[in-house]
């Protein structure tokens, strides 16, 4: 009987810094979400942190050159 080796499963590197969306300057919505995100992070509420990140990333802003 031949035994085949299985490839080793390498865990994801959680030590790498994660990039987060940056709030748009002078946007009240983005600034409030950033504050909520930091409060959630301090309280250990990772789901709320991710939710705030998703809303900041998808928050619509008027783009220059478009009407």
BELHU-V929618 format. One record per residue. RES is the residue in three letters. SS is DSSP state (~ for helix, > for strand, _ for the rest). PHI is phi as a letter, one per 40 degrees, with the letter a starting at -180 (NA if undefined). Layout:
BEGIN
res->RES ss->SS phi->PHI
res->RES ss->SS phi->PHI
END
This chain:
BEGIN
res->UNK ss->_ phi->NA
res->UNK ss->_ phi->c
res->UNK ss->_ phi->b
res->UNK ss->_ phi->c
res->UNK ss->_ phi->c
res->UNK ss->_ phi->c
res->UNK ss->_ phi->c
res->UNK ss->_ phi->c
res->UNK ss->_ phi->c
res->UNK ss->_ phi->b
res->UNK ss->_ phi->c
res->UNK ss->_ phi->c
res->UNK ss->_ phi->c
res->UNK ss->_ phi->c
res->UNK ss->_ phi->c
res->UNK ss->_ phi->c
res->UNK ss->_ phi->c
res->UNK ss->_ phi->c
res->UNK ss->_ phi->c
res->UNK ss->_ phi->b
res->UNK ss->_ phi->c
res->UNK ss->_ phi->c
res->UNK ss->_ phi->c
res->UNK ss->_ phi->c
res->UNK ss->_ phi->d
res->UNK ss->_ phi->g
res->UNK ss->_ phi->b
res->UNK ss->~ phi->c
res->UNK ss->~ phi->c
res->UNK ss->~ phi->c
res->UNK ss->~ phi->c
res->UNK ss->~ phi->c
res->UNK ss->~ phi->c
res->UNK ss->~ phi->c
res->UNK ss->~ phi->c
res->UNK ss->~ phi->c
res->UNK ss->~ phi->c
res->UNK ss->~ phi->c
res->UNK ss->~ phi->c
res->UNK ss->~ phi->c
res->UNK ss->~ phi->c
res->UNK ss->~ phi->c
res->UNK ss->~ phi->c
res->UNK ss->_ phi->g
res->UNK ss->_ phi->c
res->UNK ss->~ phi->c
res->UNK ss->~ phi->c
res->UNK ss->~ phi->c
res->UNK ss->~ phi->d
res->UNK ss->~ phi->c
res->UNK ss->~ phi->c
res->UNK ss->~ phi->c
res->UNK ss->~ phi->d
res->UNK ss->~ phi->c
res->UNK ss->~ phi->c
res->UNK ss->~ phi->c
res->UNK ss->~ phi->c
res->UNK ss->~ phi->c
res->UNK ss->_ phi->c
res->UNK ss->_ phi->c
res->UNK ss->_ phi->b
res->UNK ss->_ phi->c
res->UNK ss->_ phi->c
res->UNK ss->_ phi->c
res->UNK ss->_ phi->g
res->UNK ss->_ phi->b
res->UNK ss->_ phi->b
END
